Amino acid sequence: MLDYSKFKEVSELFLKGKNREATLLLKELQTKYVSLCDQVSALKLQVKEYDDILNFSQNLIFDGNYYWLKTGSVRHGPFCAECCKDEGMLVRLPHGNTKKICWRCGKQYAVQPAPQVQPKEKKMGKVIPLHALINSSDKHCGDVSDKQAVSD
Ligand SMILES: [Zn+2]
């Protein structure tokens, strides 16, 4: 820990004309400062590593069969569940509906049936009855004929 009162002491020593003592104390403070800067840099790197590990674990998803790694809106994988659980390794498996065998541990995964996509109920957007607007605007515009309304 850097003692800030030492800086005041350095200043007082210079004012009293004790330049040699002040210089020695200043060099001692400088050495401590450099050491603290090194410690801060090392701790920042450590925090970054922990942050990366936390981010990685938050984006590693298990779907019941495989692991997937989500980066942004992209899902990478599938990855072997055994290798991930046992060794913490991400071993990519073949994509698609093919038989998947992990090249590293040899685990065989059964072919997963394609997910059943439920047909979505046809949903209609908001319907704006145009003829109702035209009719209502006719009331506000008075005697505007169809030709005048089109030319506007
Ligand atoms: Zn594996």
Boltz pocket constraint, residues with backbone or C-beta under 6 A from the ligand:
constraints:
  - pocket:
      binder: B
      contacts: [[A, 80], [A, 81], [A, 82], [A, 83], [A, 84], [A, 91], [A, 102], [A, 103], [A, 104], [A, 105], [A, 106], [A, 107]]
      max_distance: 6.0
